[in-house]
Amino acid sequence: MTASRDAVEPELLDDVAGDISFELEEINELLAELIEWQGERRRRDAEIVALRLGVSGERPETLARIGARFDLARDRVRQLHTRAVGQLLRDAQATGHRAAGVFAARYPLDARDQGLVRALLIETYATDTDLAANELSYLKLRLAGHAPEDAKRVAGYVMQRIMAWQKKTGRRLAKLHETESTGALGSWLSQVEWPASGVAAVLPTRSARTVDGDDDARGRFYLGKVGREVAFDSALEARLFQELTASEVVETFQEEPGAVEYEIDGVRRVGYPSVVVRLRDGRVVLVDVQPLGHVGFHVHRVRSAAARQYAHANGWGWLIWTGSRTGIADLLGRKVDAGVENRVRELLDSGPVFWSTVRPVLAETGMELTDFIALVLRNDWRWDRAPFRLRAAGEPRAV
């Protein structure tokens, strides 16, 4: 590979819809399979890797939050993650796992650094995985067959671009004025789910997220509209803050205003919706950042249902912000070929659908990921990730 520090930074204000695909989902499916193999020997190590990389579809977790979960120091979590990734790579090589061919096709050995960095940055932005961009980039490249030193160098360039963009964003936001609003937020407000009645509760004055609030992996910039430094986990989240800061209709906002409890398969979890926004007309809306390609995952839908209930109990509206002009309402109304939908229904008639079963259907029908997400939402199917599993509404969970 040819070293280059001049990799073109992707246009982070573009619609993410063009960058999501089943091909990218297959990359994640293969990672999940390799991590599951590892879990048969070292369950904790596998869980740490899965949490850090966000293979379930949720945003990658910081080292501090993973450490709190397992009662470990951040540095110890980092050590365990590094050890586990090394073992994963050795296992993949020793077994001749098919991941090598899939990853090599997506991240070719003869590609220039500039092309690899661009591809990895676009994937990072579209999947909201900035927190683990370095680890994910390195692992993808190594599985593709790139030498350790090359993978480390390119992953480092990816992080340099992300850090440079964070600084650039801070300078850009400092210069924003209300008259410079893009107007994009106004169109999104038409998709807010407002409560039937009730007086809006006052905005909290601080973030409810405390475990890793000062984690150095998170970006941060000072925003004059709220008069404080605001932390963010990803470029998608920062872009939302940019829209809020620039918009004439927004008076103020508070990021991560509350902890929302929800339950999945008997396990209780806690989520932190991205931001609560007070509009100049007095209305308040709770907004959560969920990348377009992930809104159909079962974990997001359960968490969203709990967050919507929390918002409405406070007299607030509820909105999922996808980083795309396509929102939940658009997906629910999306036209999908009836033949494609019937083909998926046929698969579901036989029970849960796995990646090995659905992959030939994708090749046969040419179904796009956005079409699939629309079907999942409209039919209330359960779509789990890592591993891929699709179940019809009401079908009992396999034990």
PyMOL commands that set and color helices and strands:
alter all, ss='L'
color gray80, all
select helices_A, chain A and resi 16-19+22-39+43-53+63-70+74-95+99-106+113-127+130-143+148-174+178-180+184-189+235-246+292-294+298-313+328-332+338-348+355-365+369-379
alter helices_A, ss='H'
color red, helices_A
select strands_A, chain A and resi 219-223+228-232+250-255+260-264+267-271+275-279+284-289+317-321+353-354+382-384+389-391
alter strands_A, ss='S'
color yellow, strands_A
deselect
rebuild
show_as cartoon
